[in-house]
Amino acid sequence: MVIDAATDALFEYIRNPGSYDPAKSPLFNYLVLAAKRDLINAVSKKVTREQSEIAMCDVEDDESGGNKIEETVDQNAPDDLRRVRIMYGREVASKLMEEMSNPTDRAILSLMVDNVRETMEYASILGITNLSASEQRKRVKLHKDRIGKQLERFGERLRGKAN
């Protein structure tokens, strides 16, 4: 799928070279972003196709009497899409880190990228370990939400540049 997405991005550029604006970014960056979009779209289509192809017998053969479709979809379909989103998310996060001037925000974003969940890790970076556990959770959540919003906006900005 990755090779197909890269090939599609190259062919699309060859077919429509006017879609690339050299003033916005280098050609390599343009092609990488185009390939990523193609890959995300391909994975999304694959997930949708797999969801619609779940055989009726999967539901009928469930001994518990429940509906097995959700279990099948949850276990099989999202994996490819999740991997692509994680890969893309990490790249966007590392680019945002380069732009962040606040070292504390960079450290928190780094923990978020590494999927660290322990409040104490974040609290020590923020210098709030002297606060109660509930107050630490509130402040950590506030910082993580703020940085998550920055990440979301930065990703939108990157996608806007690629269009």
N, C-alpha and C positions, 0 to 999 in steps of 0.2 A: 504494500500500500504506500509506503514511503517513497519507493522508487517511482511508482506510478504518479504520485503527487508531484514529485520533482520534475518528471518528464512532462506532465501536463502543464506545469508552470512555464517551462521552457518553450513548449509548443505554443502556448497562449501568447507569450511574449513575441515569438516569431510571427504569429498570425496578426498580432495587433501591437506593434512596437510603440505606437502613439500613446498607449495606456501607461507607459513608464515616463515619469518626469525626473530627469537627472538632477534637477534643482532640489528635489525633496530628499533623495537618498541615493546611495550607490546602487548600481544594478544588482550586485550580489544580495544586498539587503532586501531589495524589492522582490527578487526571485524567491528568497527564503520565506518571506512573509506570504507570498502568493502560494508557495508550496504548502505552507502550514495551513492556510485557509482551505486549500484543496484537500489536504489530509483530514482536517476536522470535518469537512463536508462529507468526505467518503466514509469516514467512520460513522458519522451520524446516519448516513443512508444505510450502512450495513446494519447498524443497531435497529433501525426502523424495519428493515427487511426481515431481520431475525425475529423481531417481535411479532411481525405479521405471519411468519412461517411456523410459529409454534403449533405443533400438531394438536388436533382436538383430542387425540388419545392421551396426551399428557394430562389433560384435565380429567378425562373419564377414568383413567387408571389410578387416580389418587385414592388410596385406601382410607385416608382420614376424612374423606367427604368434602374436603376443602378445595380451594382453587389453586392448582399448582402453577398456573401461568405466571403469577407474580414471582414465585420462587425461581422459576426457570429464567425469566427475564433478568431478575436481580443478580443471579449467579453468572449468567453468560453475557448478556448484551452490553452492560455498561463498561466492562473491563477495558476494551480497546479505547473507547471514548475517554474514560477516566485517565488512562495512560497518556493520551495525547494532550488532554487538558492539563495534566500535571506537568508534562514536559514543557508545554507552552507557558504555563503559569510560572514555572521556575525561571524561564528565560526572561519573561517580562519583569519578574521580581528582581533579577540580577541587574537588569537595565535600570530599573527604578532606583536600586541601591546606589548605582553610580551617580545618579542625580541628587540623591538625598544629602543635605549638608549636615543634618543632625546625626551624630554617631549613635545616639541612643535609639533613634528610629531605625537606623540601619541594623543595629543589633537585634532589635525586636523583629524586624522583617526577616532577618536571617533565621531566627528561631521559628517563625511562622512557616518559612519555606521548608525547614527541616521537620515540620510537623510536631514540634515540641508542645506538649499540652500542660505540663506542670506549671501552675501559677507561680511557684517559688522561683523558677528560672527567670521569668519575666520580671517578677518583683525585685529580684536582686539587680537586674539591669536598670530598673527604674529607681532604685534606691528607696524602696518602700517596705523593706522587710520588717521594719519596726511596727507597722500597722497591723490591725487584726486581720485574720484570714479573710473574712468577708469583705473588708475594705480593700484588701489587696486584689481580690477577685474583681471587684467593681472597677478599680482603676486600671487593672490589666486589660479587662474587657474593653474599657473605653479607649485605651491606646491601640489595642488590636483592631477594634472596629474602625478607628480613624485611619490607621495604616492600610487596612483592607480596602477602605474607600479610596485612598490614594492609589492603591494598586489597580483597582477597578478603573478609575479615571485615566490612569497612565496607559493601561491596556487599550482603552477606547481611543485615546490619543494616537497610540501606535497604529491601531487598525485604521483610523482615519487617514493617517499619513500614507498607508499602504494602498488605500482606495484611489 
